Amino acid sequence: MNAEKRCRELEEKTEKLAALLDSIKREFDELQNLMSEPCCLPNTRITMNRSKKEDELLVTGWHASEKGFRWGGKDREHPTIAFNVSPNRSYRLDMKIFVPDAIAGSTIKIVANDTEIDSFVSEGQIKKSVCIPPELLKSGRLRIVFESDFWDPNKIDKNLESRTLSMAFNHIELIES
């Protein structure tokens, strides 16, 4: 009887070890996937110039760089950026943007990982800082969407090209605080 009981105990321990090894392998695979994605180091600055490193952080809704700035609103999508970050740490997002007269007076929202972290009404050239709470960063990923109205320069002046725009961005900087 003791031998049978001991055998069952060893089988149970073997099953638990196998499950633990599977769990470790899954975590290792997830870590390898994270490491292959674009990474953000503290104090990452996106200057809106053409560079492969910056382009990897600009997810959707961005027009090509135009001499040190970029318009958002391409394909009627809100400009979106994404970073890998250190989980549960605090970050601040600093930016310099231009809100054209065509959308002045409308509400602009900044959304981090599907949570609105700021909204404001503005026009012209502005500098803005927004704190990103650590509880939004538990996954180690940060996805920021800049929601605003869209406009078409051609509807204001027929001599201008027709394209969908939102705001113009001079730079965006993510700073660990």
C-alpha positions in Angstrom: 0.0 0.0 0.0 2.8 2.5 0.9 4.4 1.9 -2.5 1.2 2.6 -4.4 0.6 5.8 -2.3 4.1 6.9 -2.9 3.8 6.2 -6.6 0.6 8.4 -6.8 2.3 11.2 -4.9 5.2 11.1 -7.4 2.9 11.1 -10.4 1.0 14.2 -9.0 4.3 16.0 -8.4 5.4 15.1 -12.0 2.1 16.5 -13.4 2.6 19.7 -11.3 6.2 20.1 -12.5 5.1 19.6 -16.2 2.4 22.3 -15.8 4.9 24.7 -14.2 7.4 24.1 -17.1 4.6 24.8 -19.6 3.7 28.0 -17.8 7.4 29.1 -17.8 7.7 28.3 -21.5 4.6 30.5 -22.3 6.0 33.4 -20.3 9.3 33.1 -22.0 7.6 33.1 -25.4 5.6 36.2 -24.4 8.8 37.9 -23.3 10.5 37.1 -26.7 7.4 38.6 -28.5 7.6 41.8 -26.4 11.3 42.1 -27.1 10.7 41.9 -30.9 8.2 44.8 -30.8 9.2 48.5 -31.0 10.6 49.5 -27.6 10.4 52.8 -25.7 13.2 53.8 -23.4 12.6 56.5 -20.8 12.6 60.0 -22.4 11.8 58.9 -25.9 11.2 61.9 -28.2 9.3 61.6 -31.5 10.5 64.6 -33.5 8.2 63.9 -36.4 11.1 63.7 -38.8 11.4 60.7 -41.1 13.2 57.9 -39.3 12.6 54.2 -39.2 12.7 54.2 -35.4 10.0 56.9 -35.1 7.9 55.4 -37.8 7.7 52.1 -35.8 6.1 54.1 -32.9 3.5 55.8 -35.1 0.7 53.2 -35.5 -2.1 54.7 -37.6 -3.5 58.0 -38.7 -0.2 59.8 -39.6 0.7 61.6 -42.8 4.3 61.7 -44.0 6.7 64.1 -42.3 6.7 67.7 -43.6 9.8 69.6 -42.5 9.7 68.8 -38.8 6.0 68.2 -38.2 3.3 65.7 -39.1 -0.4 66.0 -39.7 -2.7 63.5 -38.1 -5.9 62.3 -39.6 -4.7 60.1 -42.5 -7.4 57.9 -43.8 -9.8 59.5 -41.3 -8.1 57.7 -38.4 -7.0 59.4 -35.2 -3.2 59.6 -34.8 -2.1 56.8 -32.6 1.3 55.9 -31.1 2.4 52.8 -29.2 5.2 52.0 -26.8 6.5 49.2 -24.7 7.0 50.7 -21.2 8.0 49.5 -17.7 4.9 48.3 -16.0 3.5 50.2 -13.0 5.8 53.2 -13.5 4.6 56.8 -14.0 5.1 58.6 -17.3 4.4 62.0 -18.6 3.6 62.8 -22.2 4.9 66.2 -23.4 3.9 67.4 -26.8 3.8 70.5 -29.0 0.9 70.5 -31.4 -0.9 72.9 -33.7 -4.7 73.0 -33.8 -5.8 74.7 -37.0 -8.7 77.2 -37.2 -10.7 74.6 -39.1 -11.2 72.5 -35.9 -10.6 75.2 -33.3 -13.2 75.1 -30.5 -13.8 71.4 -30.8 -12.8 69.0 -28.0 -9.5 67.2 -28.3 -9.2 64.0 -26.2 -6.0 62.1 -25.3 -6.8 58.4 -24.7 -4.2 56.0 -23.1 -5.0 52.3 -23.3 -8.7 52.9 -23.9 -9.0 55.4 -21.0 -9.4 59.1 -21.5 -6.6 60.8 -19.6 -7.2 64.4 -20.8 -9.5 66.5 -22.9 -9.3 70.2 -23.8 -10.5 72.8 -26.3 -7.7 74.8 -27.9 -6.5 76.5 -31.1 -3.2 77.5 -32.5 0.3 76.3 -31.3 0.2 74.8 -27.8 2.5 72.9 -25.5 0.8 70.2 -23.4 1.8 67.8 -20.7 -0.3 64.9 -19.5 0.4 62.4 -16.7 -0.2 58.8 -17.5 -1.2 56.9 -14.3 0.8 53.7 -13.6 -2.4 51.6 -13.2 -2.9 52.0 -17.0 0.5 50.4 -17.7 0.2 47.0 -16.0 0.5 45.2 -19.3 3.8 46.9 -20.2 2.2 48.4 -23.4 1.1 52.0 -23.9 -1.2 53.0 -26.8 -2.1 56.6 -27.1 -4.8 58.0 -29.4 -5.3 61.7 -30.1 -9.0 62.2 -30.9 -10.1 65.3 -32.6 -12.3 66.5 -35.5 -11.1 66.0 -39.1 -11.0 68.7 -41.8 -10.1 69.0 -45.5 -7.9 72.0 -46.6 -9.6 71.8 -50.1 -13.0 72.7 -48.5 -11.5 75.9 -47.3 -9.5 76.8 -50.4 -10.0 74.9 -53.6 -6.4 75.6 -54.6 -5.2 73.4 -51.7 -4.9 69.6 -52.0 -7.7 67.5 -50.8 -6.8 65.2 -47.8 -8.1 64.5 -44.4 -6.3 66.2 -41.5 -6.7 66.6 -37.8 -3.9 68.4 -35.8 -0.2 68.9 -36.7 2.4 67.5 -34.2 5.8 69.1 -33.8 7.0 66.5 -31.3 5.8 64.0 -28.7 8.0 63.0 -25.8 7.4 60.2 -23.3 9.2 60.8 -20.0 9.4 58.5 -17.1 8.5 60.5 -14.0 
